[in-house]
Amino acid sequence: MAGVYRGLRRQDPSHWWQGASRKTWLSAAAVIFFFSIAGLALQVAVPEAHSIGAVVRHW
C-alpha cells in the first residue's frame, strides 16, 4: 500500500478529465480512425445509401 500511496502522491493535482484524456486519447483516436475507414468503405461500396439500414438492405 505504501508504494501505491507514493505513486498517487507524486501525481500532479490536475482535474480528473485531464488524467482521463491523457490515458484514453490513443484509444479514442484508434476508434475514430477505424470508423472513418469503415464509413469510407461503405460509401464506396454503396454510394446511394444514406444510412446503415440502406447498406444492409443493399446486401
CHARMM internal coordinates of N, CA and C (Angstrom, degrees):
IC EDIT
DIST 1 N 1 CA 1.4412
DIST 1 CA 1 C 1.5279
ANGL 1 N 1 CA 1 C 110.62
DIST 1 C 2 N 1.3012
ANGL 1 CA 1 C 2 N 117.05
DIHE 1 N 1 CA 1 C 2 N -33.31
DIST 2 N 2 CA 1.4659
ANGL 1 C 2 N 2 CA 119.32
DIHE 1 CA 1 C 2 N 2 CA -178.78
DIST 2 CA 2 C 1.5257
ANGL 2 N 2 CA 2 C 110.71
DIHE 1 C 2 N 2 CA 2 C -64.49
DIST 2 C 3 N 1.3272
ANGL 2 CA 2 C 3 N 117.86
DIHE 2 N 2 CA 2 C 3 N -37.67
DIST 3 N 3 CA 1.4586
ANGL 2 C 3 N 3 CA 120.87
DIHE 2 CA 2 C 3 N 3 CA 177.91
DIST 3 CA 3 C 1.5204
ANGL 3 N 3 CA 3 C 112.11
DIHE 2 C 3 N 3 CA 3 C -65.32
DIST 3 C 4 N 1.3224
ANGL 3 CA 3 C 4 N 115.82
DIHE 3 N 3 CA 3 C 4 N -40.00
DIST 4 N 4 CA 1.4638
ANGL 3 C 4 N 4 CA 119.79
DIHE 3 CA 3 C 4 N 4 CA 177.92
DIST 4 CA 4 C 1.5234
ANGL 4 N 4 CA 4 C 109.86
DIHE 3 C 4 N 4 CA 4 C -65.92
DIST 4 C 5 N 1.3238
ANGL 4 CA 4 C 5 N 116.55
DIHE 4 N 4 CA 4 C 5 N -42.25
DIST 5 N 5 CA 1.4548
ANGL 4 C 5 N 5 CA 120.21
DIHE 4 CA 4 C 5 N 5 CA -179.54
DIST 5 CA 5 C 1.5243
ANGL 5 N 5 CA 5 C 110.86
DIHE 4 C 5 N 5 CA 5 C -63.35
DIST 5 C 6 N 1.3195
ANGL 5 CA 5 C 6 N 117.52
DIHE 5 N 5 CA 5 C 6 N -42.16
DIST 6 N 6 CA 1.4635
ANGL 5 C 6 N 6 CA 120.22
DIHE 5 CA 5 C 6 N 6 CA 178.84
DIST 6 CA 6 C 1.5230
ANGL 6 N 6 CA 6 C 110.64
DIHE 5 C 6 N 6 CA 6 C -62.97
DIST 6 C 7 N 1.3348
ANGL 6 CA 6 C 7 N 116.96
DIHE 6 N 6 CA 6 C 7 N -39.64
DIST 7 N 7 CA 1.4563
ANGL 6 C 7 N 7 CA 120.47
DIHE 6 CA 6 C 7 N 7 CA 178.06
DIST 7 CA 7 C 1.5196
ANGL 7 N 7 CA 7 C 112.10
DIHE 6 C 7 N 7 CA 7 C -64.29
DIST 7 C 8 N 1.3187
ANGL 7 CA 7 C 8 N 116.53
DIHE 7 N 7 CA 7 C 8 N -38.69
DIST 8 N 8 CA 1.4614
ANGL 7 C 8 N 8 CA 119.99
DIHE 7 CA 7 C 8 N 8 CA 178.35
DIST 8 CA 8 C 1.5232
ANGL 8 N 8 CA 8 C 111.36
DIHE 7 C 8 N 8 CA 8 C -71.82
DIST 8 C 9 N 1.3001
ANGL 8 CA 8 C 9 N 116.76
DIHE 8 N 8 CA 8 C 9 N -35.86
DIST 9 N 9 CA 1.4526
ANGL 8 C 9 N 9 CA 120.51
DIHE 8 CA 8 C 9 N 9 CA -178.03
DIST 9 CA 9 C 1.5232
ANGL 9 N 9 CA 9 C 111.15
DIHE 8 C 9 N 9 CA 9 C -68.70
DIST 9 C 10 N 1.3245
ANGL 9 CA 9 C 10 N 118.44
DIHE 9 N 9 CA 9 C 10 N -30.18
DIST 10 N 10 CA 1.4607
ANGL 9 C 10 N 10 CA 122.20
DIHE 9 CA 9 C 10 N 10 CA -179.38
DIST 10 CA 10 C 1.5245
ANGL 10 N 10 CA 10 C 113.39
DIHE 9 C 10 N 10 CA 10 C -74.84
DIST 10 C 11 N 1.3109
ANGL 10 CA 10 C 11 N 117.40
DIHE 10 N 10 CA 10 C 11 N -18.19
DIST 11 N 11 CA 1.4562
ANGL 10 C 11 N 11 CA 119.44
DIHE 10 CA 10 C 11 N 11 CA -178.60
DIST 11 CA 11 C 1.5192
ANGL 11 N 11 CA 11 C 109.86
DIHE 10 C 11 N 11 CA 11 C -68.96
DIST 11 C 12 N 1.3336
ANGL 11 CA 11 C 12 N 114.83
DIHE 11 N 11 CA 11 C 12 N 146.10
DIST 12 N 12 CA 1.4539
ANGL 11 C 12 N 12 CA 118.73
DIHE 11 CA 11 C 12 N 12 CA 178.44
DIST 12 CA 12 C 1.5237
ANGL 12 N 12 CA 12 C 110.06
DIHE 11 C 12 N 12 CA 12 C -72.85
DIST 12 C 13 N 1.2969
ANGL 12 CA 12 C 13 N 117.68
DIHE 12 N 12 CA 12 C 13 N 150.13
DIST 13 N 13 CA 1.4718
ANGL 12 C 13 N 13 CA 120.68
DIHE 12 CA 12 C 13 N 13 CA -176.04
DIST 13 CA 13 C 1.5345
ANGL 13 N 13 CA 13 C 111.63
DIHE 12 C 13 N 13 CA 13 C -81.57
DIST 13 C 14 N 1.3090
ANGL 13 CA 13 C 14 N 117.59
DIHE 13 N 13 CA 13 C 14 N 60.03
DIST 14 N 14 CA 1.4631
ANGL 13 C 14 N 14 CA 121.03
DIHE 13 CA 13 C 14 N 14 CA -179.90
DIST 14 CA 14 C 1.5269
ANGL 14 N 14 CA 14 C 109.53
DIHE 13 C 14 N 14 CA 14 C -87.17
DIST 14 C 15 N 1.3036
ANGL 14 CA 14 C 15 N 114.86
DIHE 14 N 14 CA 14 C 15 N 173.50
DIST 15 N 15 CA 1.4608
ANGL 14 C 15 N 15 CA 119.75
DIHE 14 CA 14 C 15 N 15 CA 178.11
DIST 15 CA 15 C 1.5204
ANGL 15 N 15 CA 15 C 110.05
DIHE 14 C 15 N 15 CA 15 C -70.49
DIST 15 C 16 N 1.3153
ANGL 15 CA 15 C 16 N 115.60
DIHE 15 N 15 CA 15 C 16 N 156.04
DIST 16 N 16 CA 1.4625
ANGL 15 C 16 N 16 CA 120.53
DIHE 15 CA 15 C 16 N 16 CA -176.77
DIST 16 CA 16 C 1.5164
ANGL 16 N 16 CA 16 C 111.26
DIHE 15 C 16 N 16 CA 16 C -61.74
DIST 16 C 17 N 1.3246
ANGL 16 CA 16 C 17 N 118.33
DIHE 16 N 16 CA 16 C 17 N -34.86
DIST 17 N 17 CA 1.4668
ANGL 16 C 17 N 17 CA 120.01
DIHE 16 CA 16 C 17 N 17 CA -176.50
DIST 17 CA 17 C 1.5143
ANGL 17 N 17 CA 17 C 112.04
DIHE 16 C 17 N 17 CA 17 C -69.86
DIST 17 C 18 N 1.3251
ANGL 17 CA 17 C 18 N 117.20
DIHE 17 N 17 CA 17 C 18 N -27.76
DIST 18 N 18 CA 1.4621
ANGL 17 C 18 N 18 CA 119.40
DIHE 17 CA 17 C 18 N 18 CA 176.68
DIST 18 CA 18 C 1.5205
ANGL 18 N 18 CA 18 C 110.75
DIHE 17 C 18 N 18 CA 18 C -67.36
DIST 18 C 19 N 1.3154
ANGL 18 CA 18 C 19 N 116.18
DIHE 18 N 18 CA 18 C 19 N -42.61
DIST 19 N 19 CA 1.4646
ANGL 18 C 19 N 19 CA 119.73
DIHE 18 CA 18 C 19 N 19 CA 177.51
DIST 19 CA 19 C 1.5159
ANGL 19 N 19 CA 19 C 112.19
DIHE 18 C 19 N 19 CA 19 C -66.31
DIST 19 C 20 N 1.3354
ANGL 19 CA 19 C 20 N 115.85
DIHE 19 N 19 CA 19 C 20 N -40.30
DIST 20 N 20 CA 1.4624
ANGL 19 C 20 N 20 CA 119.90
DIHE 19 CA 19 C 20 N 20 CA 179.69
DIST 20 CA 20 C 1.5228
ANGL 20 N 20 CA 20 C 110.98
DIHE 19 C 20 N 20 CA 20 C -66.44
DIST 20 C 21 N 1.3162
ANGL 20 CA 20 C 21 N 117.03
DIHE 20 N 20 CA 20 C 21 N -42.66
DIST 21 N 21 CA 1.4610
ANGL 20 C 21 N 21 CA 118.95
DIHE 20 CA 20 C 21 N 21 CA -179.14
DIST 21 CA 21 C 1.5285
ANGL 21 N 21 CA 21 C 111.25
DIHE 20 C 21 N 21 CA 21 C -70.88
DIST 21 C 22 N 1.3153
ANGL 21 CA 21 C 22 N 117.14
DIHE 21 N 21 CA 21 C 22 N -32.81
DIST 22 N 22 CA 1.4609
ANGL 21 C 22 N 22 CA 120.38
DIHE 21 CA 21 C 22 N 22 CA 178.21
DIST 22 CA 22 C 1.5224
ANGL 22 N 22 CA 22 C 110.95
DIHE 21 C 22 N 22 CA 22 C -64.82
DIST 22 C 23 N 1.3256
ANGL 22 CA 22 C 23 N 117.41
DIHE 22 N 22 CA 22 C 23 N -31.74
DIST 23 N 23 CA 1.4583
ANGL 22 C 23 N 23 CA 120.55
DIHE 22 CA 22 C 23 N 23 CA -177.31
DIST 23 CA 23 C 1.5268
ANGL 23 N 23 CA 23 C 112.98
DIHE 22 C 23 N 23 CA 23 C -91.24
DIST 23 C 24 N 1.3390
ANGL 23 CA 23 C 24 N 118.51
DIHE 23 N 23 CA 23 C 24 N -16.04
DIST 24 N 24 CA 1.4624
ANGL 23 C 24 N 24 CA 119.80
DIHE 23 CA 23 C 24 N 24 CA -173.66
DIST 24 CA 24 C 1.5231
ANGL 24 N 24 CA 24 C 114.17
DIHE 23 C 24 N 24 CA 24 C -117.82
DIST 24 C 25 N 1.3069
ANGL 24 CA 24 C 25 N 119.66
DIHE 24 N 24 CA 24 C 25 N -0.34
DIST 25 N 25 CA 1.4671
ANGL 24 C 25 N 25 CA 120.11
DIHE 24 CA 24 C 25 N 25 CA -174.79
DIST 25 CA 25 C 1.5236
ANGL 25 N 25 CA 25 C 111.82
DIHE 24 C 25 N 25 CA 25 C -63.33
DIST 25 C 26 N 1.3152
ANGL 25 CA 25 C 26 N 117.73
DIHE 25 N 25 CA 25 C 26 N -36.35
DIST 26 N 26 CA 1.4570
ANGL 25 C 26 N 26 CA 120.16
DIHE 25 CA 25 C 26 N 26 CA -178.53
DIST 26 CA 26 C 1.5324
ANGL 26 N 26 CA 26 C 110.91
DIHE 25 C 26 N 26 CA 26 C -68.18
DIST 26 C 27 N 1.3182
ANGL 26 CA 26 C 27 N 116.83
DIHE 26 N 26 CA 26 C 27 N -42.04
DIST 27 N 27 CA 1.4675
ANGL 26 C 27 N 27 CA 120.25
DIHE 26 CA 26 C 27 N 27 CA 177.86
DIST 27 CA 27 C 1.5229
ANGL 27 N 27 CA 27 C 110.67
DIHE 26 C 27 N 27 CA 27 C -63.95
DIST 27 C 28 N 1.3196
ANGL 27 CA 27 C 28 N 117.16
DIHE 27 N 27 CA 27 C 28 N -43.32
DIST 28 N 28 CA 1.4620
ANGL 27 C 28 N 28 CA 120.69
DIHE 27 CA 27 C 28 N 28 CA 179.04
DIST 28 CA 28 C 1.5267
ANGL 28 N 28 CA 28 C 110.83
DIHE 27 C 28 N 28 CA 28 C -63.30
DIST 28 C 29 N 1.3112
ANGL 28 CA 28 C 29 N 117.53
DIHE 28 N 28 CA 28 C 29 N -41.33
DIST 29 N 29 CA 1.4643
ANGL 28 C 29 N 29 CA 121.20
DIHE 28 CA 28 C 29 N 29 CA 178.93
DIST 29 CA 29 C 1.5298
ANGL 29 N 29 CA 29 C 110.50
DIHE 28 C 29 N 29 CA 29 C -63.95
DIST 29 C 30 N 1.3273
ANGL 29 CA 29 C 30 N 117.79
DIHE 29 N 29 CA 29 C 30 N -39.45
DIST 30 N 30 CA 1.4661
ANGL 29 C 30 N 30 CA 121.37
DIHE 29 CA 29 C 30 N 30 CA 178.93
DIST 30 CA 30 C 1.5247
ANGL 30 N 30 CA 30 C 110.82
DIHE 29 C 30 N 30 CA 30 C -64.99
DIST 30 C 31 N 1.3314
ANGL 30 CA 30 C 31 N 117.42
DIHE 30 N 30 CA 30 C 31 N -42.86
DIST 31 N 31 CA 1.4686
ANGL 30 C 31 N 31 CA 120.95
DIHE 30 CA 30 C 31 N 31 CA 179.01
DIST 31 CA 31 C 1.5228
ANGL 31 N 31 CA 31 C 110.20
DIHE 30 C 31 N 31 CA 31 C -63.58
DIST 31 C 32 N 1.3233
ANGL 31 CA 31 C 32 N 117.52
DIHE 31 N 31 CA 31 C 32 N -45.09
DIST 32 N 32 CA 1.4626
ANGL 31 C 32 N 32 CA 121.30
DIHE 31 CA 31 C 32 N 32 CA 178.69
DIST 32 CA 32 C 1.5279
ANGL 32 N 32 CA 32 C 110.29
DIHE 31 C 32 N 32 CA 32 C -60.83
DIST 32 C 33 N 1.3167
ANGL 32 CA 32 C 33 N 116.68
DIHE 32 N 32 CA 32 C 33 N -43.67
DIST 33 N 33 CA 1.4636
ANGL 32 C 33 N 33 CA 120.90
DIHE 32 CA 32 C 33 N 33 CA -179.97
DIST 33 CA 33 C 1.5237
ANGL 33 N 33 CA 33 C 111.38
DIHE 32 C 33 N 33 CA 33 C -60.72
DIST 33 C 34 N 1.3341
ANGL 33 CA 33 C 34 N 117.32
DIHE 33 N 33 CA 33 C 34 N -50.66
DIST 34 N 34 CA 1.4597
ANGL 33 C 34 N 34 CA 120.57
DIHE 33 CA 33 C 34 N 34 CA -176.53
DIST 34 CA 34 C 1.5316
ANGL 34 N 34 CA 34 C 112.33
DIHE 33 C 34 N 34 CA 34 C -67.26
DIST 34 C 35 N 1.3412
ANGL 34 CA 34 C 35 N 118.23
DIHE 34 N 34 CA 34 C 35 N -37.35
DIST 35 N 35 CA 1.4557
ANGL 34 C 35 N 35 CA 119.76
DIHE 34 CA 34 C 35 N 35 CA 176.40
DIST 35 CA 35 C 1.5234
ANGL 35 N 35 CA 35 C 111.11
DIHE 34 C 35 N 35 CA 35 C -68.16
DIST 35 C 36 N 1.3128
ANGL 35 CA 35 C 36 N 117.43
DIHE 35 N 35 CA 35 C 36 N -33.81
DIST 36 N 36 CA 1.4641
ANGL 35 C 36 N 36 CA 120.45
DIHE 35 CA 35 C 36 N 36 CA 176.46
DIST 36 CA 36 C 1.5214
ANGL 36 N 36 CA 36 C 110.89
DIHE 35 C 36 N 36 CA 36 C -65.27
DIST 36 C 37 N 1.3133
ANGL 36 CA 36 C 37 N 116.81
DIHE 36 N 36 CA 36 C 37 N -43.62
DIST 37 N 37 CA 1.4664
ANGL 36 C 37 N 37 CA 121.10
DIHE 36 CA 36 C 37 N 37 CA 177.77
DIST 37 CA 37 C 1.5308
ANGL 37 N 37 CA 37 C 110.21
DIHE 36 C 37 N 37 CA 37 C -63.77
DIST 37 C 38 N 1.3328
ANGL 37 CA 37 C 38 N 116.96
DIHE 37 N 37 CA 37 C 38 N -42.35
DIST 38 N 38 CA 1.4670
ANGL 37 C 38 N 38 CA 120.09
DIHE 37 CA 37 C 38 N 38 CA 178.84
DIST 38 CA 38 C 1.5244
ANGL 38 N 38 CA 38 C 110.61
DIHE 37 C 38 N 38 CA 38 C -64.11
DIST 38 C 39 N 1.3250
ANGL 38 CA 38 C 39 N 117.98
DIHE 38 N 38 CA 38 C 39 N -41.75
DIST 39 N 39 CA 1.4625
ANGL 38 C 39 N 39 CA 120.82
DIHE 38 CA 38 C 39 N 39 CA 177.84
DIST 39 CA 39 C 1.5097
ANGL 39 N 39 CA 39 C 112.25
DIHE 38 C 39 N 39 CA 39 C -63.59
DIST 39 C 40 N 1.3085
ANGL 39 CA 39 C 40 N 116.31
DIHE 39 N 39 CA 39 C 40 N -41.19
DIST 40 N 40 CA 1.4614
ANGL 39 C 40 N 40 CA 120.24
DIHE 39 CA 39 C 40 N 40 CA 177.57
DIST 40 CA 40 C 1.5340
ANGL 40 N 40 CA 40 C 110.82
DIHE 39 C 40 N 40 CA 40 C -63.53
DIST 40 C 41 N 1.3127
ANGL 40 CA 40 C 41 N 117.12
DIHE 40 N 40 CA 40 C 41 N -42.61
DIST 41 N 41 CA 1.4686
ANGL 40 C 41 N 41 CA 120.99
DIHE 40 CA 40 C 41 N 41 CA 179.39
DIST 41 CA 41 C 1.5265
ANGL 41 N 41 CA 41 C 110.86
DIHE 40 C 41 N 41 CA 41 C -63.89
DIST 41 C 42 N 1.3345
ANGL 41 CA 41 C 42 N 117.57
DIHE 41 N 41 CA 41 C 42 N -41.31
DIST 42 N 42 CA 1.4598
ANGL 41 C 42 N 42 CA 120.15
DIHE 41 CA 41 C 42 N 42 CA 178.51
DIST 42 CA 42 C 1.5208
ANGL 42 N 42 CA 42 C 110.91
DIHE 41 C 42 N 42 CA 42 C -67.54
DIST 42 C 43 N 1.3163
ANGL 42 CA 42 C 43 N 117.74
DIHE 42 N 42 CA 42 C 43 N -37.21
DIST 43 N 43 CA 1.4611
ANGL 42 C 43 N 43 CA 121.07
DIHE 42 CA 42 C 43 N 43 CA 178.03
DIST 43 CA 43 C 1.5219
ANGL 43 N 43 CA 43 C 111.25
DIHE 42 C 43 N 43 CA 43 C -64.34
DIST 43 C 44 N 1.3223
ANGL 43 CA 43 C 44 N 116.33
DIHE 43 N 43 CA 43 C 44 N -39.84
DIST 44 N 44 CA 1.4628
ANGL 43 C 44 N 44 CA 120.21
DIHE 43 CA 43 C 44 N 44 CA 178.11
DIST 44 CA 44 C 1.5273
ANGL 44 N 44 CA 44 C 110.79
DIHE 43 C 44 N 44 CA 44 C -69.47
DIST 44 C 45 N 1.3308
ANGL 44 CA 44 C 45 N 116.76
DIHE 44 N 44 CA 44 C 45 N -38.87
DIST 45 N 45 CA 1.4630
ANGL 44 C 45 N 45 CA 120.96
DIHE 44 CA 44 C 45 N 45 CA -177.33
DIST 45 CA 45 C 1.5277
ANGL 45 N 45 CA 45 C 112.24
DIHE 44 C 45 N 45 CA 45 C -70.46
DIST 45 C 46 N 1.3338
ANGL 45 CA 45 C 46 N 116.45
DIHE 45 N 45 CA 45 C 46 N -41.89
DIST 46 N 46 CA 1.4696
ANGL 45 C 46 N 46 CA 120.92
DIHE 45 CA 45 C 46 N 46 CA -176.89
DIST 46 CA 46 C 1.5331
ANGL 46 N 46 CA 46 C 107.93
DIHE 45 C 46 N 46 CA 46 C -134.68
DIST 46 C 47 N 1.3254
ANGL 46 CA 46 C 47 N 117.88
DIHE 46 N 46 CA 46 C 47 N 79.87
DIST 47 N 47 CA 1.4690
ANGL 46 C 47 N 47 CA 119.92
DIHE 46 CA 46 C 47 N 47 CA -173.62
DIST 47 CA 47 C 1.5275
ANGL 47 N 47 CA 47 C 114.09
DIHE 46 C 47 N 47 CA 47 C -67.12
DIST 47 C 48 N 1.3162
ANGL 47 CA 47 C 48 N 118.71
DIHE 47 N 47 CA 47 C 48 N -23.17
DIST 48 N 48 CA 1.4665
ANGL 47 C 48 N 48 CA 119.99
DIHE 47 CA 47 C 48 N 48 CA -178.43
DIST 48 CA 48 C 1.5248
ANGL 48 N 48 CA 48 C 112.82
DIHE 47 C 48 N 48 CA 48 C -83.52
DIST 48 C 49 N 1.3264
ANGL 48 CA 48 C 49 N 118.62
DIHE 48 N 48 CA 48 C 49 N -8.17
DIST 49 N 49 CA 1.4607
ANGL 48 C 49 N 49 CA 122.41
DIHE 48 CA 48 C 49 N 49 CA -178.51
DIST 49 CA 49 C 1.5291
ANGL 49 N 49 CA 49 C 110.52
DIHE 48 C 49 N 49 CA 49 C -75.47
DIST 49 C 50 N 1.3347
ANGL 49 CA 49 C 50 N 114.61
DIHE 49 N 49 CA 49 C 50 N 139.02
DIST 50 N 50 CA 1.4612
ANGL 49 C 50 N 50 CA 120.87
DIHE 49 CA 49 C 50 N 50 CA 177.95
DIST 50 CA 50 C 1.5220
ANGL 50 N 50 CA 50 C 112.03
DIHE 49 C 50 N 50 CA 50 C -111.55
DIST 50 C 51 N 1.3314
ANGL 50 CA 50 C 51 N 116.68
DIHE 50 N 50 CA 50 C 51 N -0.06
DIST 51 N 51 CA 1.4614
ANGL 50 C 51 N 51 CA 120.86
DIHE 50 CA 50 C 51 N 51 CA 179.36
DIST 51 CA 51 C 1.5260
ANGL 51 N 51 CA 51 C 109.15
DIHE 50 C 51 N 51 CA 51 C -154.66
DIST 51 C 52 N 1.3173
ANGL 51 CA 51 C 52 N 115.38
DIHE 51 N 51 CA 51 C 52 N 168.49
DIST 52 N 52 CA 1.4699
ANGL 51 C 52 N 52 CA 120.51
DIHE 51 CA 51 C 52 N 52 CA 177.03
DIST 52 CA 52 C 1.5321
ANGL 52 N 52 CA 52 C 110.21
DIHE 51 C 52 N 52 CA 52 C -65.35
DIST 52 C 53 N 1.3316
ANGL 52 CA 52 C 53 N 116.42
DIHE 52 N 52 CA 52 C 53 N -35.10
DIST 53 N 53 CA 1.4611
ANGL 52 C 53 N 53 CA 120.41
DIHE 52 CA 52 C 53 N 53 CA 178.04
DIST 53 CA 53 C 1.5199
ANGL 53 N 53 CA 53 C 112.02
DIHE 52 C 53 N 53 CA 53 C -60.07
DIST 53 C 54 N 1.3192
ANGL 53 CA 53 C 54 N 116.54
DIHE 53 N 53 CA 53 C 54 N -39.68
DIST 54 N 54 CA 1.4639
ANGL 53 C 54 N 54 CA 120.01
DIHE 53 CA 53 C 54 N 54 CA 178.06
DIST 54 CA 54 C 1.5234
ANGL 54 N 54 CA 54 C 111.11
DIHE 53 C 54 N 54 CA 54 C -66.12
DIST 54 C 55 N 1.3234
ANGL 54 CA 54 C 55 N 117.06
DIHE 54 N 54 CA 54 C 55 N -34.94
DIST 55 N 55 CA 1.4793
ANGL 54 C 55 N 55 CA 120.31
DIHE 54 CA 54 C 55 N 55 CA 176.96
DIST 55 CA 55 C 1.5230
ANGL 55 N 55 CA 55 C 109.45
DIHE 54 C 55 N 55 CA 55 C -66.82
DIST 55 C 56 N 1.3158
ANGL 55 CA 55 C 56 N 116.93
DIHE 55 N 55 CA 55 C 56 N -43.67
DIST 56 N 56 CA 1.4691
ANGL 55 C 56 N 56 CA 120.65
DIHE 55 CA 55 C 56 N 56 CA 179.38
DIST 56 CA 56 C 1.5180
ANGL 56 N 56 CA 56 C 110.54
DIHE 55 C 56 N 56 CA 56 C -63.14
DIST 56 C 57 N 1.3406
ANGL 56 CA 56 C 57 N 117.56
DIHE 56 N 56 CA 56 C 57 N -43.79
DIST 57 N 57 CA 1.4771
ANGL 56 C 57 N 57 CA 120.52
DIHE 56 CA 56 C 57 N 57 CA 178.60
DIST 57 CA 57 C 1.5299
ANGL 57 N 57 CA 57 C 111.09
DIHE 56 C 57 N 57 CA 57 C -63.41
DIST 57 C 58 N 1.3194
ANGL 57 CA 57 C 58 N 116.75
DIHE 57 N 57 CA 57 C 58 N -34.83
DIST 58 N 58 CA 1.4561
ANGL 57 C 58 N 58 CA 120.14
DIHE 57 CA 57 C 58 N 58 CA -179.75
DIST 58 CA 58 C 1.5373
ANGL 58 N 58 CA 58 C 109.98
DIHE 57 C 58 N 58 CA 58 C -65.61
DIST 58 C 59 N 1.3052
ANGL 58 CA 58 C 59 N 117.68
DIHE 58 N 58 CA 58 C 59 N -36.77
DIST 59 N 59 CA 1.4672
ANGL 58 C 59 N 59 CA 121.23
DIHE 58 CA 58 C 59 N 59 CA -178.64
DIST 59 CA 59 C 1.4887
ANGL 59 N 59 CA 59 C 109.16
DIHE 58 C 59 N 59 CA 59 C -88.97
END
COOR INIT
IC SEED 1 N 1 CA 1 C
IC BUILD
